[in-house]
Amino acid sequence: MIYLDNNATTQMDPAVREAMLPYLGELYGNPSSTHRFGQESRQALEKSRHQVAGLLGCDVRELIFTSGGTESDNAAIHGLLAVRAAGGARKVIVTSSVEHSAVRTPVQALAKSGYTVVEIGVDGRGALDLERLSGVLAERGAEVALVSIMWANNETGVLFDVARIGAICREHAVPLHVDGVQAVGKIGFALRDLPIDVFSVSAHKFHGPKGVGALYVRRGARWQPWIRGGPQERDRRGGTENVAGIVGMGVAAELAGRALANGGEWERVAGLRDALERGILERIPDSHVNGDPAKRLANTTNIGFAGLEAEAILLLLSEQDVCASAGAACSSGSLEPSHVLRAMALPDRVAHGAVRFSLSRRTSEADVRGALEVLPGVIERLRATLPV
């Protein structure tokens, strides 16, 4: 199998799996229990918190473990609204037109309950309109409860300038939530040095387990817990922690940090992506790169095969054991171009045939060669039988 859908999920690293196994078996103590058995789990949990904080460049006391990116995004938004929108003074939420459904859907729901949502658009390459963002905050800053914007787009890999976005938000005293799910483990940064108030993380995007993530809340940021129950996570997220998952996330974070420190690893991935992209453009007529070719993740390319439907391409690729995606895994099965490509105003004949190829640290040259052996024949077959 050739797996090129790593923005949907990554293969768990064997070291992560091995670290988790004891906590799925004999080390089953509740980390909130005061006895020695429970405290063994507590110590493992706190070790993982240090590992994740090391990758993110923040203080361990600023991290809350969650069930994943979707919970972290929802908790960030609702937690900021709980303090910022109290009394109805601030009922405006600012976001972008290309957000993941983990932000887009809760924000749309809030729009139906009395909030005003302002979407900041992107250009044809997927770059955020920073002038528009600055203008909205200058005009309506006193009404804005929060800004929620992703760092790296899950479909195109395009990177937003979160440092500049954060500076604009600080200028107008508006808190910033960043969905960092696709950025973590792929680019180096330190949250302590960035003007970000709340930040979302998901472990399975960097070779960790599914069902576990984290929420960074900058010390001093005004935010309230979203899930309430017991005193876990310093009273900031009720519910017994997923110890095995958190242990796995910690190991995955440590491995991701080592790979980032060794700059050659992600340079290798970028080289493989470029070879794949170049091979496609050279071998397949009327194929187009969607998104900024420079300001993007090292692992992602989104290619539009003009005149075709992405689902047909993906079906034939899957039959030959090549895994790719039409965009967000959460939206697979739709025959319509994604909201991301619509926001970029791509022509329909290109947007309908857009396929995302996303690599990882585990992708090999053989994977790229294999994909390039299969893909031209798939496109040729479809164009011969299903002309649009």
Secondary structure, DSSP 4 states (H G I P E B T S, - for coil): -EE-BTTT--PPPHHHHHHHGGGGTT----TT--SHHHHHHHHHHHHHHHHHHHHHTS-GGGEEEESSHHHHHHHHHHHHHHHHSGGGS--EEEEETT--HHHHHHHHHHHTTT-EEEEE-B-TT--B-HHHHHHHHHHHGGGEEEEEEESB-TTT-BBP-HHHHHHHHHHTT--EEEE-TTTTTTS---GGGS--SEEEEEGGGGT--TT-EEEEE-TT-----SS-SSSHHHHTS-S---HHHHHHHHHHHHHHHHHHHSTHHHHHHHHHHHHHHHHHHHHSTTEEE-S-SSSB-TTEEEEEETTS-HHHHHHHHHHTTEE-BSS-GGGTT--SPPHHHHHTT--HHHHTTEEEEE--TT--HHHHHHHHHHHHHHHHHHHHHS--
